[in-house]
């Protein structure tokens, strides 16, 4: 009963914090550095179609980054067309009704620009980095590859082999492979459990119709954000968005809305043992909360408190985190990193570890002890250090126009607005040790977990052992 009351109080208090105005935040935080309080503003305009246009102007800049952030990724696919979003990203650069692939590449190169794209589980992004006088051309090119891609049958056939080679390379990267296995076991039978590239059979069988259907269903104006940073004027960007993206449909083909596949977490594990290998790659995670949850910032701080470790850094017992110190002093792992992956309605919080095969048992005991310790005895010093590190990481992540544009686009899709650095600093500072305890109690204490492990894992404890070590019988 006491724990439930504590969580309820925490949730109520954090929700109230979310309603504080930006002006009130700035007024109540005079201790913040001037560069935080006077950060450039982000201008946001929603066009009649529902398309959002957002920008941050940097005076004196000679370059700009502009891109289109789309609320669509592998999560919105089905088992039958899994991989279509990533396939489409590849084909967008293979020619349009106006430009051949070669003409597109030469045009970008002659501008001294850079054009790229990526696909994640919930977003697809296309962006360009250009000189300030080429902003209009960049927006026009983005609209051309997004809205007028030819999706030529010959290009589709050629790209199958390219994606299969990409898949082969990714499968050689153990971290990528294990984290895909982690999602597959944690979200079995749901969109979040599917890989971004899709299965090999889909890559070999997807058709032009599959690609066109995906565009018509997901590339609609309300699900798009045009974001830019650097040498850009907001009014000009809005005019360019209206000119080149004005014909983007406001509703999917057929008028049917896109229903989000709910994330259903399953406590489970996925194990692939190789007796010939002497290294184990392990990902352990608990289901947590979405981007917009009141627990989002406590979880970010918990990630910082657990930290990361790499034996090549040579920090040893001087490591900042307690877990890092214990791992270093006892040589339990080659490396580890805490992660906090947030989605629209769920999240995964945990650690990815690379361990010698004869240290796996000790490493798991140490990891579980440090996870559960967050429920009972995190220190003020740990929390304050995590706050400083999180602020520094956030500011470092805004270094450069590309990073700023990425931050704007992501926040508009996830939060519906962009938080200022002062507001983020205030939310970080508002988290207390009791908040950390309540968050850890909710998501870690006596909770099911998901685990994926590959390699020399003969010492890995079974699921029930890990589950029984997710709580203490003492305080």
C-alpha positions in Angstrom: 0.0 0.0 0.0 2.8 2.4 0.9 4.5 1.7 -2.5 1.3 2.3 -4.4 0.7 5.6 -2.6 4.2 6.7 -3.3 3.9 6.0 -7.0 0.5 7.8 -7.2 2.0 10.9 -5.6 5.0 10.8 -8.0 2.8 10.5 -11.0 0.5 13.4 -9.9 3.4 15.7 -9.2 5.2 15.0 -12.5 2.1 15.5 -14.5 1.7 18.9 -12.8 5.2 19.8 -13.8 4.4 19.0 -17.4 1.8 21.9 -17.4 4.2 24.6 -16.3 4.6 27.2 -19.0 8.0 27.8 -20.6 8.0 31.4 -19.3 7.5 30.1 -15.7 10.3 27.6 -16.2 12.8 30.2 -17.4 11.7 32.6 -14.6 12.2 29.9 -11.9 15.7 28.8 -13.1 18.0 31.8 -12.9 20.9 29.6 -12.0 21.0 28.2 -15.6 23.8 29.5 -17.8 23.0 32.3 -20.2 23.5 30.1 -23.2 20.7 27.8 -21.9 18.2 30.6 -21.1 18.9 32.5 -24.3 18.9 29.5 -26.7 17.5 30.3 -30.1 13.7 29.9 -30.4 12.0 27.2 -32.5 9.3 28.6 -34.8 6.5 26.1 -35.6 3.7 26.6 -38.1 1.0 24.1 -39.0 -0.3 24.4 -42.6 -3.9 23.9 -43.6 -3.1 20.4 -44.7 -1.8 19.4 -41.2 1.9 19.5 -42.3 4.0 21.0 -39.6 7.0 23.3 -40.5 9.6 24.0 -37.8 12.9 25.8 -37.8 15.6 27.3 -35.7 17.5 30.3 -37.2 21.2 30.6 -36.5 22.4 34.1 -37.3 25.6 34.3 -39.4 25.4 30.7 -40.5 26.4 29.9 -44.1 24.8 26.4 -44.2 21.5 24.8 -43.3 20.1 21.3 -42.7 16.5 20.7 -43.9 14.6 17.4 -43.8 11.3 15.6 -43.7 10.5 13.6 -40.6 7.7 11.1 -41.2 5.7 9.3 -38.5 6.2 5.9 -40.2 8.6 3.0 -39.8 8.8 -0.7 -39.5 6.3 -0.7 -36.6 3.6 0.2 -39.1 4.3 -2.7 -41.3 2.7 -6.2 -41.3 4.3 -9.5 -41.3 3.6 -9.7 -45.1 5.3 -6.3 -46.0 7.9 -6.0 -43.2 10.9 -4.2 -44.6 8.9 -2.1 -47.1 9.7 1.3 -45.3 13.5 0.6 -45.5 13.2 -0.7 -49.1 11.3 2.5 -50.0 14.1 4.6 -48.4 16.6 3.0 -50.8 14.5 3.4 -53.9 13.8 7.1 -53.3 17.4 7.9 -54.5 17.1 5.8 -57.6 15.4 8.3 -59.8 12.2 10.3 -60.1 9.8 11.4 -62.9 12.0 14.5 -63.2 15.5 13.3 -62.5 17.5 10.1 -63.2 19.6 8.7 -60.4 22.8 10.1 -62.0 21.2 13.6 -62.5 20.2 13.6 -58.8 23.7 12.6 -57.6 25.4 15.2 -59.9 23.0 17.9 -58.8 23.7 17.3 -55.1 27.4 17.1 -55.7 27.5 20.3 -57.7 25.8 22.1 -54.9 28.4 20.8 -52.4 25.5 19.3 -50.5 24.8 16.1 -48.8 21.6 14.0 -49.1 20.7 11.1 -46.9 17.9 9.1 -45.2 17.3 6.5 -42.5 14.5 4.3 -41.2 13.8 3.4 -37.6 11.0 1.5 -35.9 8.7 4.5 -35.7 10.2 7.1 -38.1 11.5 7.6 -41.6 13.7 10.6 -42.2 15.0 12.3 -45.4 17.4 15.2 -45.0 19.8 17.5 -46.9 22.8 19.6 -45.8 23.4 22.6 -48.1 24.7 26.1 -48.4 22.2 28.8 -47.5 21.5 29.9 -51.1 20.5 26.3 -52.0 17.8 25.9 -49.4 15.0 26.2 -52.0 16.7 23.6 -54.2 17.1 21.3 -51.3 13.4 21.4 -50.4 12.5 20.9 -54.0 14.7 17.8 -54.3 13.3 16.4 -51.0 9.8 16.8 -52.4 10.8 15.2 -55.7 12.3 12.0 -54.2 9.5 11.7 -51.6 6.5 12.4 -53.8 7.6 11.6 -57.4 10.0 8.6 -57.1 9.7 6.4 -60.2 10.0 3.1 -58.2 11.3 1.6 -61.4 11.0 -2.2 -61.7 14.6 -2.6 -62.7 15.8 -0.5 -59.7 13.6 -2.6 -57.4 15.3 -5.8 -58.6 18.8 -4.3 -58.3 18.1 -3.0 -54.8 17.1 -6.4 -53.5 20.7 -7.5 -53.7 21.9 -4.3 -52.1 19.6 -4.7 -49.1 20.5 -8.4 -48.7 24.2 -7.4 -48.6 23.4 -4.7 -46.1 21.6 -7.4 -44.0 24.6 -9.7 -44.2 26.8 -6.9 -42.9 24.5 -6.0 -40.1 24.2 -9.6 -39.0 28.0 -9.6 -38.5 27.5 -6.8 -35.9 26.6 -8.6 -32.7 25.1 -5.6 -30.9 22.7 -4.9 -33.8 21.8 -8.6 -34.0 21.2 -9.1 -30.3 19.1 -5.9 -29.9 16.9 -7.1 -32.8 16.5 -10.4 -31.1 15.7 -8.5 -27.9 12.8 -6.7 -29.6 11.6 -9.8 -31.3 11.3 -11.7 -28.0 10.0 -8.7 -26.0 7.3 -7.8 -28.5 6.4 -11.1 -30.0 3.8 -10.9 -32.7 3.6 -7.1 -32.8 5.1 -4.4 -35.0 7.8 -3.5 -32.6 9.1 -7.0 -32.7 9.9 -6.9 -36.4 13.2 -5.9 -37.7 13.7 -2.7 -39.8 15.2 -4.5 -42.8 12.6 -7.3 -42.7 13.1 -11.0 -43.3 15.0 -12.2 -46.4 11.9 -13.7 -48.0 10.2 -10.3 -47.9 13.1 -8.5 -49.4 13.1 -11.0 -52.3 9.3 -10.8 -52.8 8.2 -7.2 -52.2 6.6 -5.6 -55.2 6.1 -2.1 -56.6 2.5 -2.3 -55.5 3.6 -2.9 -51.9 5.8 0.2 -52.1 3.0 2.4 -53.6 0.5 1.2 -51.1 2.8 2.0 -48.2 3.3 5.5 -49.5 -0.4 6.1 -50.0 -1.2 4.8 -46.5 1.5 6.6 -44.5 3.0 9.6 -46.4 0.2 12.0 -45.4 0.6 15.7 -44.4 -0.4 15.4 -40.7 2.2 12.7 -40.2 5.0 14.8 -41.7 7.3 17.5 -40.2 9.6 19.7 -42.3 12.4 20.8 -39.9 15.4 23.0 -40.6 18.2 24.6 -38.7 21.0 27.1 -39.5 20.8 29.7 -42.3 17.0 29.5 -42.7 14.2 32.0 -42.3 10.9 30.5 -41.0 8.6 32.4 -43.3 10.6 31.3 -46.3 10.6 27.7 -45.2 6.8 27.8 -44.8 6.4 29.2 -48.3 8.7 26.5 -49.7 6.8 23.8 -47.8 3.5 25.1 -49.3 5.0 25.3 -52.8 6.6 21.8 -52.9 4.6 19.8 -50.4 1.2 21.5 -50.8 -0.2 18.5 -52.7 0.6 15.9 -50.1 -2.7 14.2 -49.2 -4.2 14.9 -45.8 -5.7 11.4 -45.4 -4.6 8.0 -46.5 -5.8 6.4 -49.7 -9.4 5.2 -49.2 -9.8 7.6 -46.3 -8.9 5.0 -43.7 -6.8 6.1 -40.8 -3.6 4.3 -39.7 -4.2 2.2 -36.6 -1.1 1.8 -34.4 -0.2 -1.8 -33.7 -0.2 -1.9 -29.9 3.0 -3.0 -28.1 2.4 -6.1 -26.0 5.4 -7.0 -23.9 6.2 -10.6 -23.2 8.6 -11.7 -20.5 10.8 -14.1 -22.4 14.3 -14.9 -23.6 16.0 -15.7 -26.9 19.3 -17.7 -26.6 21.8 -18.9 -29.2 24.7 -20.8 -27.6 28.0 -21.4 -29.4 30.3 -23.7 -27.4 33.2 -22.7 -29.7 32.9 -19.0 -28.7 34.5 -17.5 -25.6 32.5 -14.3 -25.6 28.9 -13.7 -24.7 26.7 -10.9 -26.1 23.8 -10.2 -23.8 20.9 -7.7 -23.8 18.6 -7.6 -20.7 15.6 -5.2 -20.6 12.5 -4.3 -18.7 9.4 -2.8 -20.2 9.1 0.9 -19.3 7.3 3.9 -20.6 6.8 6.1 -23.6 8.5 9.4 -24.6 5.7 11.4 -23.0 5.4 9.5 -19.8 6.0 11.2 -16.4 8.7 8.6 -15.9 10.7 9.6 -19.0 13.3 11.8 -17.2 13.8 9.5 -14.2 14.5 6.7 -16.6 17.1 8.9 -18.5 18.8 9.6 -15.2 18.7 5.9 -14.2 20.5 5.1 -17.5 23.2 7.6 -16.6 23.5 6.2 -13.1 24.2 2.7 -14.5 26.4 4.3 -17.2 28.7 2.4 -19.5 32.1 0.8 -19.4 34.8 -0.2 -21.9 38.0 -1.8 -20.8 40.0 0.1 -23.4 39.2 3.4 -21.6 41.3 2.4 -18.6 39.1 4.1 -16.0 39.0 1.1 -13.6 38.0 1.9 -10.1 37.8 5.6 -10.9 34.7 4.9 -13.1 31.8 7.3 -12.3 29.1 4.6 -11.9 29.1 2.1 -9.1 28.3 -0.7 -11.6 31.2 0.4 -13.8 33.6 0.3 -10.8 32.5 -3.2 -9.8 32.8 -4.5 -13.4 36.2 -2.9 -13.8 37.6 -4.1 -10.5 36.5 -7.7 -11.0 37.1 -7.8 -14.8 33.6 -9.0 -15.4 33.1 -7.6 -18.9 34.8 -6.3 -21.9 32.2 -3.6 -22.1 28.6 -2.8 -21.2 26.2 0.1 -21.8 22.9 1.0 -20.3 20.1 1.9 -22.8 16.7 3.5 -22.6 14.7 3.0 -25.8 11.4 4.9 -25.8 8.5 4.5 -28.2 5.0 6.0 -28.5 3.4 3.7 -25.9 6.2 1.7 -24.3 9.9 1.5 -23.8 12.8 -0.9 -23.1 15.3 -0.1 -20.3 18.3 -2.3 -19.7 21.9 -3.1 -20.4 23.9 -4.6 -23.3 26.9 -6.5 -22.2 29.9 -8.2 -23.8 31.5 -10.6 -21.3 34.1 -13.4 -21.2 32.2 -16.7 -21.1 33.6 -17.6 -17.7 32.4 -14.3 -16.2 28.8 -14.3 -17.3 27.4 -15.7 -14.0 29.2 -13.1 -11.9 28.3 -10.3 -14.3 24.6 -11.1 -14.2 24.7 -11.2 -10.4 26.4 -7.8 -10.3 24.0 -6.3 -12.9 20.9 -7.5 -11.1 22.2 -6.3 -7.7 22.8 -2.8 -9.2 19.4 -2.7 -10.9 17.5 -3.6 -7.8 19.7 -1.2 -5.7 18.0 1.7 -7.7 14.8 0.6 -6.0 16.2 0.9 -2.4 19.3 2.9 -2.1 20.4 5.3 -4.9 22.5 8.1 -3.5 22.1 11.9 -3.8 25.6 12.0 -5.3 24.7 9.5 -8.0 21.6 11.4 -9.0 23.3 14.8 -9.1 26.1 13.4 -11.2 23.7 11.8 -13.6 21.9 15.1 -13.9 25.1 16.9 -14.9 26.0 14.2 -17.4 22.5 14.2 -18.9 22.6 18.0 -19.4 26.0 17.9 -21.0 24.9 15.1 -23.3 21.8 17.0 -24.3 23.8 20.1 -25.2 26.5 18.1 -27.0 23.7 16.5 -29.0 22.7 20.0 -30.3 26.2 20.8 -31.6 25.7 21.5 -35.3 22.7 22.2 -37.6 22.1 18.6 -38.5 21.8 17.6 -34.9 19.5 20.5 -34.2 17.2 19.7 -37.1 17.1 16.1 -36.0 16.1 17.2 -32.5 13.4 19.4 -33.8 11.9 16.8 -36.1 12.0 14.0 -33.5 10.5 16.2 -30.8 7.7 17.4 -33.0 6.8 13.8 -33.8 7.1 12.5 -30.3 6.0 15.4 -28.1 4.0 17.5 -30.6 6.2 20.5 -29.8 9.9 21.2 -29.0 11.0 21.7 -25.4 13.6 24.4 -24.9 16.9 23.6 -23.2 15.7 25.6 -20.1 12.6 23.5 -19.8 14.6 20.2 -20.2 17.1 21.4 -17.6 14.2 22.2 -15.2 12.6 18.8 -15.7 16.0 17.1 -15.1 16.5 19.2 -11.9 13.0 18.4 -10.6 13.8 14.7 -10.4 14.5 13.6 -6.8 16.0 10.5 -5.3 12.5 9.4 -4.3 11.5 9.7 -7.9 14.3 7.4 -9.0 13.2 4.9 -6.3 9.6 5.0 -7.4 10.4 4.6 -11.1 12.8 1.7 -10.4 10.1 0.1 -8.1 7.5 0.4 -10.9 9.6 -1.0 -13.8 12.3 -3.3 -12.2 11.2 -4.5 -8.8 9.7 -8.0 -9.1 8.9 -7.5 -12.8 9.3 -9.8 -15.9 12.1 -9.1 -18.2 13.2 -9.8 -21.8 16.6 -11.1 -22.6 18.6 -12.0 -25.8 22.0 -13.6 -25.7 24.3 -15.0 -28.3 27.7 -16.7 -28.1 29.5 -18.3 -25.2 26.6 -18.3 -22.8 26.9 -21.6 -21.0 27.2 -19.8 -17.6 24.2 -17.6 -18.3 21.6 -18.1 -15.5 18.2 -19.2 -16.6 15.1 -17.0 -16.9 13.7 -17.9 -13.4 17.0 -17.1 -11.7 17.1 -13.7 -13.2 13.4 -13.2 -12.4 14.0 -14.1 -8.8 16.8 -11.6 -8.5 14.7 -8.7 -9.6 13.8 -8.0 -6.0 15.3 -8.1 -2.5 13.8 -9.8 0.5 15.6 -7.2 2.6 15.6 -3.4 2.9 
